[in-house]
Amino acid sequence: MGRPDDPRRRPTQQGWATWEDWFEAVGRPRSELRQQTYFNYTFLLEDAVAGMGLAIGCRRPVAQHLESGALVGVGDGFVDIDRPQYARLTERGRGRPAARQYLEFLDEMTRRLDGP
């Protein structure tokens, strides 16, 4: 577990959902929030669970914290945010059968979710 000054906690630009996305999805006016973007999603959740602020999270990683009461949901629960995600293999990963299989699995799951 990193400390708050850990370089992996430094703000960075990511393709993750933002508070602006959330306000738009729930039909609320944008707020002037003081915010920080984390480089590492695990640290984001750890800090939220520790009471250091609010976090936007994906269903699966957040669900266990909601069920345990460590985190509390806002509003009516999860909202869908149209934010594209992508995955690719590194040069090293291309040489690993398990990495290729996992990427193929992600591709198949995406196709199923997107429909025909």
C-alpha angles and dihedrals in degrees: 000000000000128000120244090260092051109129090231087066094057117122115262138165113261137169090245125121115278134208088253088058090050095049090049092048093052094042097244128135115263114266128218095237126173100233144171128202115218125219091210121050092203091059090049092056093042091054093047091050088049089057096250095131147301126313137195108221145180118250100248101048092041098044096078091051092049092049092050093047093241088120130030123213123235123232119332095345131259122010128200113245118192097230117144120227129194140189132196138173122251119225089262092047092054087065093054117083093204091055092049091048092050092051089050089050091052090049091051093048091050091051091050093049093046092049128215 
